[in-house]
Amino acid sequence: MIEARHLRVLRAVARTGSFSAAARELGCTQPAISQQMKALEKSVDTPLVVRSGRGMQLSEAGRVLLKHATGILAGLSAAEEEVAAIAGLRAGRVRLVSFPTASSTLVPPAVARLRDSHPGVRVSLVEAEPPESLAMLRGGECEIALAFRYPQSDGPAVLSAPAHGTPREARAEANLEAQQLSAGTDWSDLVVTPLLDDPLVGVLPAAHRLAGRGGPVELAGLAGEQWIAGCPQCRGHLVELCAGAGFEPRIDFATDDYPAVVGLVAAGLGVAVLPRLALESVRPDGVSTVPVRTASGAPAVRQVVALTLPDLAEVPAVALMLERLAGAAEGR
């Protein structure tokens, strides 16, 4: 097997014309040069140098090998430099996948801080909700996935069918969706970096009887309302919260678009529960927000985290991006 160190010796011998001169150039002893040349000749099974008088020159096989060695050693040198740049954070790439509310609140300051300190590291962003984002992470399509889950959840929720749907078919489809979402919260094979607990708030029409209250609202007090639900995972958690409060919500509208949720609530078409991060990037005109508590009296929250694979967590650029995300979350 040809080794890079043997090729460097061959190149030095060809350039200097002797083992002793090559040893001086490489900073080693003449016997060491001789041994490495013998090892190289043994690996290719043919003489590579021909002694002539007081010097030596390459054989035909030696000249052929030297021609290729030049390109090989240049490629290795370039590879070493690129790897050193990545290790030293002078270069590198981090691909983020994030759910929309984190994309507009946590990601911008984190990426800005990383770019200020290490402009050679490239960061890209694609939006996806869990569990799709976790599938992308495990499939090698990104290095970090921002995701969330609800700590109060005990298992897959039974989702309410929209009032206009066919109840049996809609429930069956919703239950299958809930099981898939529950499977998406298995993070046992991933490195989890907790970012923050995102409080859930009730979103009520401005003229609602409970609007403007100073204290939290118990969900049981909203049992008779029409509801506007968000993404499938959020919708499943809403049903679980309401079930804990002793009722099943009537979900008349479901949309992943948070401005649409706020607009529907402002028009008096229902009430909603949204993460606080979602409201930071939406103008809450015409609505009132109130804290929400679970049936046990605890604040309702969702856990926002950054996820990566164990091997990727050791990559300097990925580790730095996780650090910057955690720093962005601390400021909230």
C-alpha positions as CSV (number, residue, x, y, z in Angstrom):
1,M,0.0,0.0,0.0
2,I,1.4,3.4,-1.0
3,E,1.5,5.9,1.8
4,A,1.6,9.7,1.5
5,R,4.8,9.9,3.6
6,H,6.6,7.6,1.2
7,L,5.5,9.8,-1.8
8,R,6.9,12.8,0.0
9,V,10.2,11.0,0.4
10,L,10.2,10.0,-3.3
11,R,9.6,13.6,-4.3
12,A,12.5,14.8,-2.1
13,V,14.9,12.2,-3.4
14,A,14.0,13.2,-7.0
15,R,14.5,16.8,-6.2
16,T,17.8,16.5,-4.3
17,G,19.4,13.6,-6.0
18,S,20.5,11.6,-2.9
19,F,19.1,10.1,0.3
20,S,21.3,12.3,2.5
21,A,20.2,15.5,0.9
22,A,16.6,14.4,1.0
23,A,17.0,13.6,4.7
24,R,18.3,17.2,5.3
25,E,15.4,18.6,3.4
26,L,12.8,16.6,5.3
27,G,14.5,17.0,8.7
28,C,15.2,13.3,9.4
29,T,18.1,10.8,9.2
30,Q,19.5,9.2,6.0
31,P,18.7,5.7,7.3
32,A,15.1,6.7,7.7
33,I,14.9,7.9,4.1
34,S,16.5,4.6,3.0
35,Q,14.0,2.5,4.9
36,Q,11.0,4.5,3.5
37,M,12.3,4.1,0.0
38,K,12.7,0.4,0.5
39,A,9.1,0.2,1.8
40,L,7.8,2.1,-1.2
41,E,9.7,-0.1,-3.6
42,K,8.4,-3.2,-1.8
43,S,4.8,-1.9,-2.1
44,V,5.1,-1.4,-5.9
45,D,7.3,-4.4,-6.4
46,T,9.8,-2.7,-8.6
47,P,13.0,-0.5,-8.2
48,L,12.2,3.3,-8.2
49,V,15.8,4.7,-8.0
50,V,18.9,3.9,-9.9
51,R,22.3,4.7,-8.3
52,S,24.8,6.3,-10.7
53,G,28.2,7.3,-9.5
54,R,27.9,9.4,-6.4
55,G,24.3,10.2,-7.0
56,M,21.0,8.6,-8.0
57,Q,18.2,9.1,-10.4
58,L,14.6,7.8,-10.7
59,S,13.9,4.7,-12.8
60,E,11.2,4.7,-15.4
61,A,8.8,3.4,-12.8
62,G,10.0,6.0,-10.4
63,R,9.3,8.8,-12.9
64,V,5.8,7.5,-13.5
65,L,5.1,7.3,-9.8
66,L,6.5,10.8,-9.2
67,K,4.2,12.3,-11.9
68,H,1.2,10.9,-10.1
69,A,2.6,11.7,-6.6
70,T,2.8,15.4,-7.4
71,G,-1.0,15.6,-8.0
72,I,-1.8,13.3,-5.1
73,L,0.3,15.3,-2.6
74,A,-1.2,18.6,-3.9
75,G,-4.7,17.2,-3.4
76,L,-3.9,16.0,0.1
77,S,-2.5,19.4,1.0
78,A,-5.6,21.1,-0.3
79,A,-7.8,18.6,1.6
80,E,-5.9,19.2,4.8
81,E,-6.2,23.0,4.4
82,E,-10.0,22.7,3.9
83,V,-10.5,20.4,6.8
84,A,-8.3,22.8,9.0
85,A,-10.5,25.7,7.9
86,I,-13.7,23.9,8.9
87,A,-12.2,22.8,12.2
88,G,-11.0,26.3,12.8
89,L,-14.4,27.8,11.8
90,R,-12.9,29.6,8.9
91,A,-15.3,27.7,6.7
92,G,-18.1,25.2,7.0
93,R,-21.8,24.7,6.3
94,V,-24.8,24.4,8.6
95,R,-28.2,23.6,7.1
96,L,-31.1,24.5,9.4
97,V,-34.7,23.2,9.2
98,S,-37.1,25.1,11.4
99,F,-40.8,25.5,12.0
100,P,-42.2,28.9,11.0
101,T,-42.4,30.7,14.4
102,A,-38.8,29.8,15.3
103,S,-37.7,30.9,11.8
104,S,-39.0,34.4,12.4
105,T,-38.0,34.8,16.1
106,L,-35.0,32.6,17.1
107,V,-33.2,31.9,13.9
108,P,-32.5,35.5,12.7
109,P,-30.5,36.7,15.8
110,A,-28.7,33.4,16.1
111,V,-27.5,33.4,12.5
112,A,-26.6,37.1,12.6
113,R,-24.4,36.5,15.6
114,L,-22.7,33.5,14.0
115,R,-22.1,35.4,10.8
116,D,-20.6,38.4,12.7
117,S,-18.1,36.2,14.5
118,H,-17.4,33.6,11.8
119,P,-18.3,35.0,8.3
120,G,-16.8,32.0,6.5
121,V,-19.5,29.6,7.9
122,R,-22.5,29.3,5.5
123,V,-25.9,28.9,7.0
124,S,-29.0,27.9,5.0
125,L,-32.7,27.6,6.2
126,V,-35.6,25.6,5.1
127,E,-39.0,25.5,6.8
128,A,-40.7,22.3,7.9
129,E,-42.9,21.3,10.8
130,P,-42.1,18.2,13.0
131,P,-42.2,15.3,12.3
132,E,-41.1,16.2,8.7
133,S,-38.2,18.2,10.0
134,L,-37.0,15.2,12.0
135,A,-37.2,12.9,9.0
136,M,-35.0,15.5,7.1
137,L,-32.4,15.5,9.9
138,R,-32.2,11.7,10.0
139,G,-32.2,11.6,6.2
140,G,-29.1,13.8,5.9
141,E,-30.9,16.8,4.5
142,C,-29.9,19.1,7.3
143,E,-27.5,19.4,10.3
144,I,-29.9,21.0,12.8
145,A,-33.7,20.7,13.1
146,L,-35.7,23.1,15.3
147,A,-38.7,21.3,16.7
148,F,-41.2,21.4,19.5
149,R,-43.3,19.1,21.6
150,Y,-45.9,19.4,24.4
151,P,-44.7,18.1,27.8
152,Q,-48.3,17.6,29.0
153,S,-49.0,15.1,26.2
154,D,-49.4,11.5,27.4
155,G,-49.9,10.0,24.0
156,P,-51.5,10.6,20.6
157,A,-54.6,12.8,20.8
158,V,-58.0,12.1,19.3
159,L,-58.6,15.0,17.1
160,S,-62.0,16.6,16.7
161,A,-63.5,16.5,13.2
162,P,-64.4,19.8,11.7
163,A,-68.1,20.6,12.2
164,H,-68.7,20.4,8.4
165,G,-66.9,17.1,7.9
166,T,-68.0,13.4,8.0
167,P,-67.3,12.6,11.7
168,R,-66.3,9.0,11.4
169,E,-64.1,9.4,8.4
170,A,-62.6,12.6,9.7
171,R,-61.9,11.1,13.1
172,A,-60.2,8.0,11.6
173,E,-58.0,10.2,9.4
174,A,-57.2,12.5,12.3
175,N,-56.3,9.7,14.7
176,L,-53.9,8.2,12.1
177,E,-52.3,11.7,11.8
178,A,-52.0,12.0,15.5
179,Q,-50.2,8.7,15.8
180,Q,-47.7,9.7,13.2
181,L,-47.1,13.0,15.0
182,S,-46.6,11.1,18.3
183,A,-44.0,9.0,16.6
184,G,-42.3,12.2,15.5
185,T,-41.6,13.2,19.1
186,D,-39.2,10.2,19.7
187,W,-35.9,11.9,20.1
188,S,-34.0,9.1,21.8
189,D,-31.5,8.8,19.0
190,L,-30.8,12.6,18.8
191,V,-28.8,15.2,20.7
192,V,-31.4,17.5,22.2
193,T,-30.5,21.2,23.1
194,P,-33.4,22.7,25.0
195,L,-34.0,26.3,23.9
196,L,-37.1,27.6,25.8
197,D,-40.5,26.8,27.2
198,D,-42.9,28.7,24.9
199,P,-46.1,29.7,26.9
200,L,-49.5,29.1,25.3
201,V,-51.9,32.0,25.3
202,G,-55.6,32.2,24.7
203,V,-56.6,34.4,21.8
204,L,-60.0,35.9,22.2
205,P,-62.1,38.5,20.3
206,A,-61.5,42.0,21.8
207,A,-65.2,42.1,22.9
208,H,-65.1,38.6,24.5
209,R,-66.5,38.4,28.0
210,L,-63.1,37.1,29.3
211,A,-60.9,39.6,27.3
212,G,-58.7,41.9,29.3
213,R,-58.6,39.7,32.4
214,G,-55.5,40.2,34.5
215,G,-55.2,36.5,35.5
216,P,-55.0,33.2,33.5
217,V,-58.1,31.6,31.9
218,E,-59.2,28.1,32.7
219,L,-60.0,26.2,29.5
220,A,-63.2,24.9,31.1
221,G,-64.5,28.5,30.9
222,L,-64.3,28.3,27.1
223,A,-66.1,24.9,26.7
224,G,-69.0,26.4,24.7
225,E,-66.9,28.3,22.3
226,Q,-66.2,27.7,18.6
227,W,-62.5,27.0,18.1
228,I,-59.9,27.9,15.5
229,A,-57.0,25.4,15.4
230,G,-53.5,25.5,14.1
231,C,-51.1,22.9,12.7
232,P,-51.9,19.2,13.2
233,Q,-49.6,18.8,16.2
234,C,-50.9,22.0,17.8
235,R,-54.5,20.9,17.1
236,G,-53.9,17.5,18.7
237,H,-52.5,19.2,21.8
238,L,-55.5,21.5,21.9
239,V,-57.8,18.5,22.0
240,E,-55.8,17.0,24.8
241,L,-55.9,20.2,26.9
242,C,-59.6,20.5,26.4
243,A,-60.2,16.8,27.3
244,G,-58.3,17.4,30.5
245,A,-60.7,20.3,31.2
246,G,-63.6,18.0,30.6
247,F,-64.8,18.9,27.2
248,E,-64.2,18.3,23.5
249,P,-63.7,21.5,21.5
250,R,-65.8,22.3,18.4
251,I,-63.2,23.1,15.8
252,D,-64.8,25.0,13.0
253,F,-61.6,26.3,11.3
254,A,-58.1,24.8,11.0
255,T,-55.2,26.7,9.4
256,D,-51.4,26.6,9.7
257,D,-51.3,30.4,9.0
258,Y,-51.1,32.3,12.3
259,P,-52.2,35.7,10.8
260,A,-55.3,33.8,9.5
261,V,-56.0,32.5,13.0
262,V,-55.8,36.0,14.5
263,G,-58.0,37.4,11.7
264,L,-60.7,34.8,12.3
265,V,-60.6,35.4,16.0
266,A,-60.8,39.2,15.5
267,A,-63.8,38.7,13.3
268,G,-65.6,37.0,16.2
269,L,-65.6,33.5,14.5
270,G,-64.1,31.7,17.4
271,V,-61.3,31.5,20.0
272,A,-57.8,29.9,19.7
273,V,-54.8,28.9,21.7
274,L,-51.5,29.9,20.2
275,P,-47.8,29.8,21.3
276,R,-46.5,33.2,22.4
277,L,-43.7,33.0,19.8
278,A,-46.4,32.8,17.1
279,L,-47.9,36.1,18.2
280,E,-44.5,37.9,18.1
281,S,-44.5,38.0,14.4
282,V,-48.3,38.7,14.0
283,R,-50.2,42.0,14.5
284,P,-52.8,41.1,17.1
285,D,-55.3,43.8,16.0
286,G,-58.8,43.1,17.3
287,V,-57.9,40.4,19.7
288,S,-57.1,40.0,23.4
289,T,-54.6,37.5,24.8
290,V,-54.8,35.8,28.1
291,P,-52.5,33.2,29.8
292,V,-53.8,29.6,29.7
293,R,-53.5,27.0,32.4
294,T,-54.0,23.2,32.2
295,A,-56.6,21.3,34.2
296,S,-53.9,20.8,36.9
297,G,-53.4,24.6,37.2
298,A,-49.9,24.5,35.6
299,P,-49.1,27.0,32.8
300,A,-49.6,25.5,29.3
301,V,-46.3,25.5,27.4
302,R,-44.6,23.8,24.5
303,Q,-40.9,22.9,24.6
304,V,-38.8,24.4,21.8
305,V,-35.6,22.5,21.1
306,A,-32.7,22.2,18.6
307,L,-32.0,18.6,17.5
308,T,-29.0,17.1,15.7
309,L,-27.4,13.7,15.3
310,P,-24.6,12.6,17.8
311,D,-21.9,12.7,15.2
312,L,-23.0,16.1,13.8
313,A,-22.9,17.6,17.3
314,E,-19.1,17.2,17.2
315,V,-18.7,19.3,14.1
316,P,-17.4,22.8,15.1
317,A,-19.8,24.8,13.0
318,V,-22.8,22.8,14.1
319,A,-21.8,23.1,17.8
320,L,-21.4,26.9,17.4
321,M,-24.8,27.2,15.7
322,L,-26.4,25.3,18.6
323,E,-24.7,27.7,21.0
324,R,-26.0,30.7,19.1
325,L,-29.5,29.4,19.1
326,A,-29.4,28.8,22.8
327,G,-28.1,32.4,23.2
328,A,-31.0,33.8,21.1
329,A,-33.5,31.8,23.3
330,E,-32.0,33.1,26.6
331,G,-32.8,36.7,25.6
332,R,-36.6,36.0,25.7
